[in-house]
Amino acid sequence: MNSEKNVFLNVKVQPGSRKQELKKIGERAYKLHVVSPPTEGKANKEAIAVLAANFNLPPSRVKILKGHRSRQKTVVLQY
């Protein structure tokens, strides 16, 4: 039996910020400030790491489904 549960989030990522910060702005909607620049996937990697740490998951269980090259992303957390 598969007990895996997926939670989908809408995340607006603000790259190049002075500090990391995750704010809940609605039900399953977040705004995430990351320090990394939006080049070579650095901001996406940092976003995954921050979300994984905040939701107590390993980074391999956090995936960006949509918006790899956009600030507005759809992310799935795999529990």
VENNOR-V388564 format. One record per residue. N is the residue number from 1. SS is DSSP state (helix for helix, strand for strand, loop for the rest). PHI is phi as a letter, one per 30 degrees, with the letter a starting at -180 (NA if undefined). OMEGA is omega in radians with two decimals (NA if undefined). Layout:
{{N SS PHI OMEGA} {N SS PHI OMEGA}}
This chain:
{{1 loop NA -3.10} {2 loop c -3.13} {3 loop c -3.11} {4 loop d 3.14} {5 loop b 3.11} {6 strand c 3.06} {7 strand b -3.12} {8 strand c -3.13} {9 strand b 2.95} {10 strand c -3.06} {11 strand b 3.01} {12 strand c -3.08} {13 strand c 3.08} {14 strand c -3.13} {15 loop d 3.07} {16 loop i 3.13} {17 loop d 3.12} {18 loop d -3.13} {19 loop b 3.06} {20 loop d 3.10} {21 strand a 3.10} {22 strand c -3.14} {23 strand b 3.03} {24 strand d -3.10} {25 strand c 3.12} {26 strand a 3.10} {27 loop d -3.10} {28 loop i 3.09} {29 strand b -3.07} {30 strand b 2.96} {31 strand c -3.06} {32 strand b 3.04} {33 strand c 3.09} {34 loop b -3.09} {35 loop d -3.07} {36 loop d 3.07} {37 loop d -3.11} {38 loop d -3.13} {39 loop c 3.08} {40 loop h 3.09} {41 loop i -3.08} {42 helix d 3.14} {43 helix d 3.11} {44 helix d 3.12} {45 helix d 3.12} {46 helix d 3.12} {47 helix d 3.11} {48 helix d -3.14} {49 helix d -3.13} {50 helix d 3.12} {51 helix d 3.13} {52 helix d -3.14} {53 helix d -3.10} {54 helix d -3.13} {55 loop c 3.08} {56 loop h 3.11} {57 loop b 2.98} {58 loop d -3.13} {59 helix e -3.14} {60 helix d -3.13} {61 helix c 3.09} {62 strand c -3.07} {63 strand b 3.00} {64 strand d -3.13} {65 strand d -3.13} {66 strand b 3.02} {67 loop j 3.13} {68 loop e -3.11} {69 loop c -3.11} {70 loop b 3.06} {71 loop d 3.13} {72 strand d -3.04} {73 strand b 2.95} {74 strand c -3.04} {75 strand b 3.06} {76 strand c 3.03} {77 strand c -3.09} {78 strand c 3.13} {79 loop c NA}}
